[in-house]
Amino acid sequence: MNKRILHVVTNVAHYDDPSHPTGLWLSELTHAWHVFEEHSFKQSIVSPTGDSEGLQQITREIFERGGVVSSVCHGYCGLLHTKLSDGSYLVAGRKMTGFTWREEVLACVNKLVPYNAEEEVKKRGAHYQSAKLPFVSYTVVDGNLVTGQNPGSAKETANKVVTVLSQPQRDSLSY
């Protein structure tokens, strides 16, 4: 089995207001990296510079050939516009999670983010789920879609990706 992980990380340095920095929450990458390294996966990191259509195409191809697509925290924003070959949204009809609107409010960034990602993914037909308490680890697996709610979910999400990838013929894309 060719064991590969492609990590896609943000290159956004600040919200619309440049005085409010944002970016990669490093533990989302490092905790997952460590899990995948322990299981001898070959890992690569990419950070798109506006080519969302190209990234959506790669995501669709991996998903449609049975590879695992995974996201943690705001990574599910990268899945919002991804459509499958039949024109349906990748998230439509699938159970998933990501950073909740409640967590945005509690983190005091709800007025800084450009949209409510939780509502947007629901509009696209996702069966959105979340932990009863904010900021606790919570991961959802629906076939070859594996999602984690927040930065604290990175390790659990990576472990579940490893479990799914232990099945034959799987590759992974991790947001």
VMD Tcl script that draws the C-alpha trace (Angstrom):
set ca {
  {0.00 0.00 0.00}
  {1.30 3.45 -0.95}
  {0.74 5.38 2.29}
  {0.56 9.10 1.52}
  {-0.89 12.16 3.24}
  {-1.27 15.56 1.61}
  {-1.74 18.29 4.22}
  {-3.36 21.46 2.89}
  {-2.75 24.43 5.21}
  {-3.95 28.00 5.07}
  {-1.87 30.87 3.81}
  {-4.24 33.49 5.23}
  {-2.30 35.73 7.60}
  {-5.11 37.99 8.80}
  {-8.84 38.57 8.68}
  {-10.23 41.24 6.33}
  {-8.95 43.75 8.87}
  {-5.14 43.39 8.74}
  {-4.88 44.36 12.41}
  {-6.47 41.01 13.36}
  {-3.99 38.18 12.62}
  {-5.03 34.61 11.96}
  {-3.42 31.64 10.25}
  {-2.46 28.04 10.80}
  {-3.06 26.75 14.32}
  {0.21 24.83 14.37}
  {-0.95 21.95 16.57}
  {-3.59 21.07 13.97}
  {-0.70 20.15 11.68}
  {1.92 18.91 14.15}
  {-0.36 16.58 16.12}
  {-1.62 14.98 12.91}
  {1.91 14.86 11.46}
  {3.13 12.95 14.51}
  {0.33 10.37 14.24}
  {0.96 9.82 10.53}
  {4.73 9.66 11.08}
  {4.25 6.94 13.70}
  {2.42 4.92 11.04}
  {5.11 5.52 8.37}
  {3.00 7.64 6.04}
  {4.82 9.79 3.48}
  {3.64 13.36 4.10}
  {3.61 16.53 2.02}
  {2.39 20.03 2.86}
  {0.86 22.47 0.41}
  {-0.57 25.93 0.93}
  {-2.72 27.15 -1.97}
  {-2.37 30.70 -3.22}
  {-5.85 31.27 -4.57}
  {-6.14 28.21 -6.82}
  {-9.23 26.91 -5.07}
  {-10.57 25.32 -8.27}
  {-7.42 23.22 -8.64}
  {-7.60 22.18 -5.00}
  {-11.28 21.29 -5.35}
  {-10.46 19.14 -8.37}
  {-7.73 17.28 -6.48}
  {-10.09 16.81 -3.53}
  {-12.84 15.47 -5.80}
  {-10.46 13.06 -7.54}
  {-9.12 11.67 -4.27}
  {-12.61 11.29 -2.83}
  {-14.15 9.72 -5.91}
  {-11.43 7.10 -6.24}
  {-12.03 6.09 -2.61}
  {-9.27 8.08 -0.94}
  {-9.84 9.77 2.39}
  {-10.62 13.49 2.57}
  {-10.21 14.96 6.03}
  {-10.45 18.35 7.69}
  {-9.93 19.82 11.15}
  {-11.42 23.02 12.53}
  {-11.86 25.63 9.74}
  {-10.44 23.20 7.19}
  {-13.96 22.24 6.22}
  {-14.25 25.67 4.59}
  {-12.07 24.17 1.87}
  {-14.82 21.64 1.21}
  {-17.70 24.13 0.90}
  {-17.45 24.52 -2.87}
  {-16.09 21.08 -3.77}
  {-18.46 19.31 -6.13}
  {-18.36 15.71 -7.27}
  {-18.47 14.66 -10.92}
  {-22.26 14.41 -10.76}
  {-22.48 18.07 -9.72}
  {-23.45 17.41 -6.10}
  {-21.52 18.90 -3.19}
  {-19.01 16.51 -1.63}
  {-20.49 17.27 1.82}
  {-24.14 16.74 0.76}
  {-25.80 13.97 2.71}
  {-22.67 13.25 4.74}
  {-22.11 13.46 8.47}
  {-19.35 15.89 9.36}
  {-18.12 18.50 11.81}
  {-15.92 21.59 11.94}
  {-15.42 24.69 14.06}
  {-18.87 25.62 15.37}
  {-20.49 29.03 15.27}
  {-20.71 28.80 19.06}
  {-16.92 28.37 19.19}
  {-16.50 31.37 16.85}
  {-18.58 33.46 19.28}
  {-16.73 32.19 22.36}
  {-13.38 32.87 20.65}
  {-14.62 36.42 19.90}
  {-13.98 36.08 16.16}
  {-17.57 35.78 14.96}
  {-17.48 39.39 13.77}
  {-14.16 38.83 11.98}
  {-14.85 35.68 9.98}
  {-16.36 36.34 6.53}
  {-19.25 33.88 6.98}
  {-20.80 31.31 9.30}
  {-19.16 28.12 7.99}
  {-21.44 25.89 10.06}
  {-24.53 27.37 8.37}
  {-22.92 27.29 4.93}
  {-22.08 23.59 5.14}
  {-25.62 22.84 6.30}
  {-26.99 24.77 3.30}
  {-25.00 22.40 1.10}
  {-26.76 19.40 2.62}
  {-24.21 18.24 5.18}
  {-25.45 16.47 8.30}
  {-23.43 18.69 10.61}
  {-22.68 17.36 14.09}
  {-20.83 18.83 17.06}
  {-19.80 18.01 20.59}
  {-22.17 19.04 23.36}
  {-19.41 21.20 24.85}
  {-17.27 23.66 22.87}
  {-13.53 23.21 22.43}
  {-13.44 19.48 23.25}
  {-12.12 16.87 20.85}
  {-14.83 15.62 18.52}
  {-14.43 13.69 15.28}
  {-16.94 12.38 12.75}
  {-16.28 9.60 10.23}
  {-18.63 9.11 7.29}
  {-17.06 6.61 4.89}
  {-14.00 8.28 3.43}
  {-14.81 11.73 4.90}
  {-13.16 12.26 8.30}
  {-13.64 15.60 10.08}
  {-12.57 17.10 13.39}
  {-14.36 19.94 15.14}
  {-11.52 22.10 16.45}
  {-7.74 22.20 17.04}
  {-8.12 19.84 19.99}
  {-9.50 17.23 17.57}
  {-6.39 17.00 15.37}
  {-4.86 13.91 16.98}
  {-8.17 12.02 17.24}
  {-8.99 12.90 13.63}
  {-5.57 11.72 12.42}
  {-5.98 8.44 14.29}
  {-9.35 7.88 12.63}
  {-7.82 8.69 9.23}
  {-5.18 6.01 9.91}
  {-7.96 3.54 10.74}
  {-9.81 4.28 7.51}
  {-6.59 4.21 5.49}
  {-5.77 0.81 6.94}
  {-8.41 -0.50 4.58}
  {-7.06 -1.40 1.10}
  {-6.58 1.19 -1.69}
  {-6.83 4.46 0.26}
  {-4.95 7.79 -0.05}
  {-5.63 10.92 1.95}
  {-6.05 14.68 1.65}
  {-6.08 16.52 4.95}
  {-7.21 20.15 5.37}
}
mol new
graphics top color blue
foreach p $ca { graphics top sphere $p radius 0.5 }
foreach p [lrange $ca 0 end-1] q [lrange $ca 1 end] { graphics top cylinder $p $q radius 0.2 }
display resetview
